[in-house]
Amino acid sequence: MIFLCSFVSYKAGKNSAGIVPQSNSSGKKDENSTDYGSFKPFVDAIKDKYYFDIDYDKMNTEIKKAIFSSLGDPYTQYMTESDMKELQKTSTGKFVGIGVQVSVNDKGEIVVVAPIKGGPSQKAGIQAEDIIIKVDDQELAKNDLESAVKLMRGEEKAGTEVKVTIKRVVDSEEKILDFTLKREEITTESVSSKLLDNGILYIQITNFAEKTGEDFEKAVDEGLKKGAKSLIIDLRNNPGGLVTAVKQVADKILPDATIMKVVDSKGHETVEKASGSGLDMPIIVLINKGSASASEVLSVALHDNKKAQLLGEKSFGKGIIQSIFPINNEGKAEGIKITIAEYFGPNGTKINKVGLEPDHKVEQKNYSKIGIEHLDIDPQLQKAIELLK
């Protein structure tokens, strides 16, 4: 799941939304232990007339999911206890899975935003914009990102196999492809770097996690000590992450300048500014259709401030911000993820459902083999190096 997020602590009252389960004296829930509020007449009818046994825990969960699903925003959703635990794992950069970042498109399909570098999906050839239609021959429901992720991760045991069926459009022709993958423990080191000839420092950021800002600063400082004179920041296939990490990276590059403008649900605008000393060198940022959310924030911040040129292909176009609200619900550590604002570039550049157009458009045929280790078959990186020589 991809989101540009800030963590906000929130504790709901016992009966928030009128659907929060109440415990009886035995600690178990039954048909009389929940105040369903406006849903009560419908629940009463089910209790009175329904022939089969009723799973009230499942009913409560599905009601909560339905409330958020009705908003039509795939990034706003109810989060179960297991979802909250998964979020913590992902943000620290360690989990077991097939190594793919996914989202939901306008048709409700599960779409690959980006395969994680070095993970099973990338090694198998899964690409950004592939549509995942089945997992282990089970068709995926529309707009159900949570279930899709759970199926792909399975029991989270490294070495177990999973079959993933994708739909890919190649030259206007739709192809159905099957991939059999082995789950692995995914450890995402979000920053890697190398000093190239002519003093060109190449830094790849695969996602924005807790240590990204710190690791980026180290990479820049080490590069400068070795004589770096220009910089390539590779944000291709970067699906986003933490807004705090973006700000830390921007602080290293931008002097006193605007990073982004954030407009909340009430129409209030907040300006996020960089507070660093700035980096005085030519910069090119590589983007593609797998560059989303937080990576688009950094790209537009550098571009609008005339600090960098963009090269590659149009970015994903996710310009909205989600916050995670933990909710202590009768001992359950549940939560909600809500879209709270839209962000714009320093010059008011709109990102959401639009994306960023590069200054230098260079197409890339193989989205799974990019970066310095594939320089000989990476025309986008080759062009960036050519421009900086």
VOGU-3710 file (C-alpha; in Angstrom, 3 decimals, decimal comma):
1> miflcsfvsy> 0,000/0,000/0,000  1,258/3,351/-0,849  0,691/6,608/1,133  2,316/9,875/1,932  1,433/9,928/5,598  1,948/11,545/8,943  1,168/9,568/12,071  -1,533/11,130/14,229  -2,496/9,727/17,610  -6,217/9,432/18,155
11> kagknsagiv> -8,351/7,489/20,586  -12,017/7,000/19,806  -14,787/6,793/22,349  -16,521/3,515/23,059  -19,416/4,019/20,658  -17,826/6,059/17,885  -19,805/5,695/14,645  -22,378/3,684/16,592  -20,842/0,382/15,547  -18,039/-0,269/18,014
21> pqsnssgkkd> -18,512/-3,613/19,796  -19,022/-3,614/23,557  -17,805/-6,498/25,699  -20,134/-8,377/28,011  -19,038/-9,670/31,409  -17,510/-12,807/29,913  -15,333/-10,812/27,534  -17,094/-12,327/24,494  -19,282/-10,512/21,998  -22,802/-11,619/21,176
31> enstdygsfk> -25,830/-10,215/19,378  -26,715/-8,006/22,361  -23,268/-6,533/22,982  -23,139/-3,989/20,162  -24,920/-0,690/19,712  -25,418/-0,543/15,945  -26,943/2,946/15,931  -28,708/3,670/12,633  -27,888/0,143/11,435  -29,909/-1,375/14,291
41> pfvdaikdky> -33,212/-1,959/12,413  -31,347/-3,900/9,737  -29,312/-5,897/12,243  -32,472/-6,623/14,258  -34,130/-7,991/11,123  -31,147/-10,264/10,514  -31,142/-11,479/14,127  -34,874/-12,134/13,997  -35,186/-13,738/10,569  -31,820/-15,079/9,395
51> yfdidydkmn> -31,673/-18,874/9,272  -27,920/-19,538/9,552  -25,497/-18,718/12,364  -24,283/-15,124/12,492  -20,642/-14,120/12,926  -21,036/-10,779/14,712  -17,305/-10,015/14,701  -17,279/-10,370/10,931  -20,432/-8,262/10,659  -18,823/-5,433/12,628
61> teikkaifss> -15,671/-5,575/10,515  -17,601/-5,512/7,238  -19,754/-2,569/8,394  -16,627/-0,571/9,174  -15,109/-1,448/5,810  -18,308/-0,476/4,006  -18,375/2,986/5,596  -14,973/3,820/4,136  -15,610/2,022/0,846  -18,672/4,224/0,289
71> lgdpytqymt> -16,362/7,245/0,003  -14,977/5,932/-3,272  -11,390/6,628/-2,211  -9,165/3,514/-2,291  -6,633/5,223/-0,004  -9,171/5,784/2,789  -9,937/2,605/4,699  -10,604/0,860/7,988  -7,555/-0,968/9,319  -7,808/-4,139/11,372
81> esdmkelqkt> -5,315/-5,064/14,084  -3,341/-7,125/11,577  -3,312/-4,212/9,112  -1,822/-1,938/11,775  0,882/-4,499/12,547  1,690/-4,815/8,840  1,986/-1,048/8,587  4,609/-1,008/11,320  6,563/-3,782/9,590  6,480/-2,023/6,230
91> stgkfvgigv> 7,524/1,373/7,605  10,586/-0,181/9,282  11,550/-1,816/5,977  11,205/-5,516/6,902  8,444/-7,977/5,984  7,877/-11,297/4,209  6,182/-11,164/0,827  6,680/-11,002/-2,926  8,142/-7,490/-2,901  5,605/-5,390/-4,740
101> qvsvndkgei> 3,916/-2,064/-3,997  0,280/-1,989/-5,098  -2,615/0,421/-5,293  -6,142/0,596/-6,733  -6,818/2,327/-10,055  -9,947/4,190/-11,173  -11,525/0,909/-12,298  -11,037/-0,677/-8,876  -8,303/-2,978/-10,192  -5,211/-3,872/-8,168
111> vvvapikggp> -2,363/-2,163/-9,984  1,382/-2,517/-9,459  2,867/0,851/-8,584  6,384/-0,526/-8,393  8,194/-3,802/-7,695  10,617/-3,505/-4,782  14,232/-3,531/-5,893  15,784/-6,985/-5,603  12,517/-8,630/-4,529  10,852/-11,717/-6,076
121> sqkagiqaed> 8,480/-9,629/-8,222  11,211/-7,547/-9,820  13,410/-10,586/-10,433  10,484/-12,380/-12,101  9,736/-9,433/-14,399  6,592/-7,919/-12,873  6,373/-4,258/-13,905  4,766/-0,986/-12,874  1,193/-0,682/-14,230  0,679/-4,455/-14,398
131> iiikvddqel> -2,851/-5,299/-13,226  -2,983/-8,185/-10,731  -6,137/-10,160/-11,489  -5,583/-13,425/-9,576  -3,530/-14,773/-6,680  -3,272/-18,575/-6,515  -6,063/-18,705/-9,133  -8,387/-16,729/-6,849  -9,865/-13,707/-8,599  -9,327/-10,417/-6,788
141> akndlesavk> -12,354/-8,352/-5,846  -12,647/-4,772/-7,054  -11,408/-2,070/-4,659  -10,274/-4,635/-2,058  -6,618/-3,784/-1,590  -6,460/-5,328/1,891  -7,520/-8,809/0,746  -5,175/-8,687/-2,240  -2,182/-7,862/-0,038  -3,083/-10,621/2,431
151> lmrgeekagt> -3,325/-13,201/-0,358  0,047/-12,205/-1,758  1,751/-12,300/1,633  0,006/-15,502/2,706  1,207/-16,822/6,059  4,344/-14,706/5,662  6,715/-17,659/5,566  9,820/-17,224/3,457  10,175/-19,919/0,789  6,461/-20,544/0,259
161> evkvtikrvv> 5,195/-20,256/-3,316  2,407/-18,098/-4,685  1,031/-17,842/-8,207  0,281/-14,314/-9,393  -1,682/-13,687/-12,595  -1,350/-10,261/-14,174  -2,822/-8,368/-17,109  -0,359/-6,287/-19,120  -0,941/-4,040/-22,125  1,860/-4,297/-24,702
171> dseekildft> 1,563/-2,225/-27,907  -2,215/-1,861/-27,353  -2,534/-5,646/-26,981  -3,727/-7,112/-23,681  -1,720/-10,073/-22,405  -2,387/-12,398/-19,448  0,781/-13,633/-17,739  1,331/-16,057/-14,847  4,235/-15,759/-12,403  5,110/-18,336/-9,744
181> lkreeittes> 7,033/-16,552/-7,016  8,726/-17,607/-3,794  8,067/-15,311/-0,867  11,164/-13,794/0,701  12,023/-11,685/3,694  12,069/-8,241/2,162  14,526/-5,799/3,675  14,277/-2,490/1,914  17,434/-0,425/2,042  15,916/2,708/0,612
191> vssklldngi> 19,127/4,530/-0,390  22,049/3,331/-2,497  24,737/5,437/-4,168  27,784/5,388/-6,412  30,200/8,054/-7,637  30,507/7,803/-11,428  33,035/9,267/-13,846  33,103/13,047/-14,317  32,144/13,584/-10,674  28,521/12,478/-11,171
201> lyiqitnfae> 27,001/11,191/-7,929  24,196/8,668/-8,518  21,732/8,144/-5,645  18,775/5,793/-5,922  15,889/6,130/-3,451  13,512/3,158/-3,640  11,032/4,387/-1,014  10,808/6,965/1,773  11,182/5,143/5,100  12,322/6,046/8,608
211> ktgedfekav> 16,058/6,115/7,786  15,866/7,518/4,247  16,695/11,112/5,174  19,678/10,105/7,295  21,003/7,678/4,663  20,577/10,228/1,862  22,543/12,830/3,811  25,370/10,326/4,377  25,451/9,429/0,681  25,668/13,089/-0,345
221> deglkkgaks> 28,359/13,925/2,217  30,480/10,932/1,208  30,074/11,842/-2,457  31,159/15,434/-1,840  34,268/14,251/0,002  35,174/12,159/-3,054  34,709/15,091/-5,429  31,089/14,919/-6,602  30,195/17,832/-8,890  26,669/16,893/-10,013
231> liidlrnnpg> 23,850/14,638/-8,828  21,378/12,142/-10,277  18,498/11,224/-7,955  16,750/8,083/-9,197  13,118/7,987/-8,034  11,881/5,526/-10,649  9,609/2,810/-9,256  9,555/4,691/-5,922  5,960/4,390/-4,648  6,272/6,949/-1,834
241> glvtavkqva> 6,369/6,715/1,947  6,787/9,076/4,871  6,450/12,841/4,485  9,040/13,325/7,235  11,601/11,475/5,118  10,831/13,647/2,084  11,384/16,788/4,139  14,730/15,491/5,423  15,915/14,822/1,871  14,649/18,211/0,661
251> dkilpdatim> 16,396/19,930/3,593  19,717/18,603/2,310  19,165/19,965/-1,204  17,092/23,133/-0,892  18,039/26,299/0,981  15,212/28,279/2,614  12,533/27,320/0,048  9,020/25,887/-0,213  8,787/22,092/-0,489  5,037/21,854/-1,020
261> kvvdskghet> 1,702/23,481/-0,319  -0,880/21,386/1,512  -4,613/22,126/1,317  -6,809/20,353/3,890  -10,507/19,443/3,817  -11,459/22,890/5,147  -9,536/24,653/2,398  -6,764/25,814/4,727  -3,341/26,008/3,100  -0,132/25,087/4,909
271> vekasgsgld> 3,283/25,729/3,402  6,033/23,200/4,141  9,482/24,779/3,882  13,006/23,406/3,714  15,414/24,501/6,408  18,745/23,294/5,038  21,795/25,072/3,683  21,214/23,847/0,132  23,249/21,870/-2,383  24,957/23,888/-5,118
281> mpiivlinkg> 25,337/21,527/-8,084  23,429/20,476/-11,235  20,749/17,881/-10,423  18,672/15,554/-12,589  15,780/13,570/-11,103  14,740/10,343/-12,850  11,002/9,559/-12,774  8,634/7,070/-14,400  5,071/5,804/-14,048  6,113/3,992/-10,861
291> sasasevlsv> 7,161/7,257/-9,179  4,292/8,137/-6,865  3,246/10,173/-3,870  6,286/11,109/-1,760  8,626/10,724/-4,733  6,437/13,185/-6,648  6,630/15,614/-3,711  10,422/15,661/-3,891  10,411/15,854/-7,692  8,038/18,809/-7,890
301> alhdnkkaql> 9,781/20,592/-5,002  13,131/20,483/-6,784  11,615/21,254/-10,191  9,414/24,183/-9,147  12,371/25,704/-7,290  14,463/25,352/-10,476  16,866/23,145/-8,564  16,572/20,093/-10,820  15,454/18,877/-14,229  13,137/15,875/-14,549
311> lgeksfgkgi> 14,007/13,076/-16,952  12,177/9,896/-17,925  8,421/9,398/-18,228  5,297/10,898/-16,655  4,903/10,031/-12,969  2,027/8,134/-11,330  -0,087/11,090/-10,168  -0,899/10,548/-6,476  -1,091/13,986/-4,910  -3,051/13,282/-1,752
321> iqsifpinne> -1,979/12,761/1,836  -3,236/10,104/4,229  -2,964/10,057/8,003  -3,107/6,944/10,133  -5,303/7,283/13,215  -4,770/4,442/15,743  -7,986/3,602/17,601  -8,044/1,686/20,879  -11,373/-0,082/20,471  -12,155/-2,159/23,564
331> gkaegikiti> -8,591/-3,459/23,684  -8,268/-3,872/19,920  -5,495/-1,817/18,319  -7,445/-0,938/15,184  -7,063/2,154/13,047  -8,262/4,202/10,127  -6,346/5,589/7,180  -7,936/8,760/5,839  -7,133/11,135/3,012  -6,813/14,437/4,851
341> aeyfgpngtk> -5,341/16,777/2,262  -4,047/17,355/-1,249  -0,559/18,637/-1,918  0,658/20,944/-4,665  4,115/22,005/-5,806  5,700/25,253/-4,595  4,301/27,001/-7,699  0,850/25,457/-7,216  1,603/22,542/-9,567  -1,182/19,935/-9,361
351> inkvglepdh> -0,113/16,299/-9,062  -3,187/14,236/-8,173  -4,523/12,253/-11,152  -2,258/14,358/-13,382  1,335/13,351/-12,674  4,542/15,184/-13,526  5,795/15,530/-17,082  9,578/15,260/-17,464  11,668/18,015/-19,049  13,479/15,314/-21,007
361> kveqknyski> 11,200/12,482/-22,124  13,047/9,204/-22,567  11,111/5,939/-22,842  12,193/2,792/-21,044  11,123/-0,629/-22,329  12,264/-2,790/-19,404  10,938/-1,401/-16,104  12,402/-4,193/-13,988  16,018/-3,621/-15,044  16,896/-0,049/-14,177
371> giehldidpq> 19,637/1,602/-12,170  23,389/1,697/-12,158  23,765/-2,111/-12,262  21,843/-2,102/-15,576  23,457/1,008/-17,064  24,133/-0,664/-20,430  20,360/-1,207/-20,990  19,028/1,862/-19,149  18,555/4,678/-21,711  17,098/7,066/-19,117
381> lqkaiellk> 20,142/6,859/-16,862  22,426/7,011/-19,900  20,750/10,268/-21,008  21,052/11,786/-17,525  24,785/11,024/-17,467  25,174/12,494/-20,961  23,468/15,747/-19,908  25,658/16,135/-16,814  29,025/15,436/-18,467
//
